[in-house]
Amino acid sequence: MKSPQFEYVRPGSLDQALAILAEHGDEAKVIAGGQSLVPTMNMRLAAPSLLVDLNHVPGLTGIELRGKWLRIGALTRHAEMARSPEVARHAPLLARAAPYIAHAAIRNRGTFGGSLATADPASEWPACCLTLGARIHLASRDGTRVVPAEEFFEGVYQTAIEPHELITHVEVPAATDSMLYGFDELTRRKGDYAIVGLAAQARVGAKGPLKLFRRDDRRLHEVRLGFFGVGETPVLAQRAAAALEGKVLDAEAIQAAQAALADDFEPLSDLYTSSEAKAHMARVLLGRVLNALSGDHSA
Amino acid sequence: MSDTTYELNLTVNGERVSRRVSPRLSLADFLREELHLTGTHVGCEQGACGACTVRHNGDQVRACLMYAVQAEGAEIETVEGLTESGELAALQDAFHRNTALQCGFCTPGMLIAAADLLKHNPKPSREQIRAGLSGNYCRCTGYHAIVDAVAEACGNNEEAAE
């Protein structure tokens, strides 16, 4: 099917884009990569009267290390994330997740901020941002605000973004030597949305100056396990994470985490996969991801 | 709802083109109906099938997931332009030799996706070829002959042992 009719505007500055959104409210919809929005419009599930094209707004692109945070412009394409040396070095979790997103032609167009704003419960970036404790920066004509990833995702395709706001950029904590990451997902076919996916992070060993005295300390701390495809939003499996806290990552610890996962969530079924099957897949995936946790982007 | 049209200036296969378009017109429909470049096929209109794959500023994109008006100032290349330039010739020969098509509906998208894959990875393994073409559906061949053709075109004679 074809999209319904709409008016189109191509703002040349952020101020102009925000003024348009302030004036038109929820009659307007911003388009960035359009890889989710255009199908939705073609299927007539969305019919905004005005489309605000952000692709020519300067300042929404770029990936840059600022202090302890990696700043990612909302308009950064998935393909740029996948090939960025800054992302590989300072956010290895994101570098590992990028190739799982759809297909090459989609990755060339779809954007990091757009994926967060769409908030598909089975998509990769929202879960990664939740796991990393990202900060999502929103702007409107009235000013700017920062929403932590934990408070950003509110439901299926629902976020904390108000109709007159848009995402300008996202900050994720830059990786340090003591951080380990893991990412994997189960799909029916390469490039499909995940049935179940997991973005994991943990700190290994002692913190700060203690490190010097405990070089061989391989215990895990601050474990964060962001599952996606299992609920209306990405979810942190807190009981499974707690089971790993202070433990060395061995078979026993992994089994304990897998057992604890049953108390973390009861997955939502979808058209093809029952809740029980998804719970099983989540357990299997947890084992695989924990076994492959590593610090660099080579895994 | 209004039927406002917008000015559109872009380059298609090296030629400057100017038209007025309705914003709801997809880039794929613009290429087919306004410019009569019917090598860009329209299948699912939701980005799933890959039949409408074209190049936008050098990178492969879905022409059904861009509105034509968004291509202002862009350089678009379609299977017609890439055929004329000879860029696809080796792939096209290999598709022919390997019977990598039956109905041909997916072929323009397959060729552009395969060319894009080889641009980034000149010697892909068969597994990488399959991954690289995973966004393009073929309902005739079962893909095997397509993978053979791409492998042959890039000189990868590794046995079809999968």
Contacts between the chains, C-beta under 8 A, distances in Angstrom:
chain1	res1	chain2	res2	distance
A	1	B	45	6.3
A	2	B	24	6.3
A	2	B	26	7.1
A	2	B	29	7.5
A	2	B	45	7.2
A	3	B	24	4.5
A	3	B	26	7.6
A	3	B	67	7.6
A	4	B	1	7.3
A	4	B	24	6.8
A	5	B	1	4.4
A	5	B	2	7.2
A	5	B	3	6.4
A	5	B	22	7.1
A	5	B	23	7.6
A	5	B	24	5.3
A	6	B	1	7.4
A	6	B	23	5.9
A	6	B	24	6.4
A	7	B	2	6.6
A	7	B	4	6.0
A	7	B	23	6.9
A	8	B	4	7.9
A	8	B	6	6.1
A	8	B	23	3.7
A	8	B	67	7.3
A	8	B	69	5.5
A	10	B	72	7.3
A	31	B	70	7.8
A	34	B	65	5.6
A	34	B	66	6.5
A	34	B	67	7.7
A	34	B	70	7.5
A	35	B	47	6.1
A	35	B	62	7.6
A	35	B	65	5.6
A	38	B	26	7.8
A	38	B	46	8.0
A	38	B	47	7.3
A	38	B	64	7.4
A	38	B	65	4.5
A	38	B	66	7.4
A	38	B	67	7.4
A	39	B	45	7.7
A	39	B	46	3.8
A	39	B	47	5.7
A	39	B	65	7.0
A	42	B	45	5.0
A	42	B	46	5.9
A	42	B	64	7.7
A	43	B	46	6.8
A	49	B	1	6.9
A	51	B	23	6.7
A	51	B	67	7.8
A	53	B	70	6.1
A	55	B	70	6.7
A	79	B	59	7.3
A	102	B	135	7.0
A	103	B	50	7.3
A	103	B	134	5.9
A	103	B	135	2.6
A	103	B	136	7.9
A	104	B	60	6.3
A	104	B	113	7.0
A	104	B	116	6.2
A	104	B	117	7.3
A	104	B	132	6.6
A	104	B	135	6.4
A	105	B	50	6.8
A	105	B	53	5.5
A	105	B	60	4.6
A	105	B	61	5.4
A	105	B	62	5.4
A	105	B	113	6.8
A	105	B	116	7.7
A	105	B	135	5.7
A	106	B	47	6.3
A	106	B	62	6.8
A	106	B	65	7.8
A	106	B	135	6.7
A	108	B	56	7.6
A	108	B	59	4.3
A	108	B	60	6.2
A	108	B	61	5.5
A	109	B	56	7.7
A	109	B	61	5.1
A	109	B	62	7.2
A	109	B	65	6.7
A	109	B	66	7.2
A	189	B	134	6.9
A	190	B	130	7.5
A	190	B	131	5.6
A	190	B	134	4.1
A	191	B	134	4.9
A	191	B	135	5.7
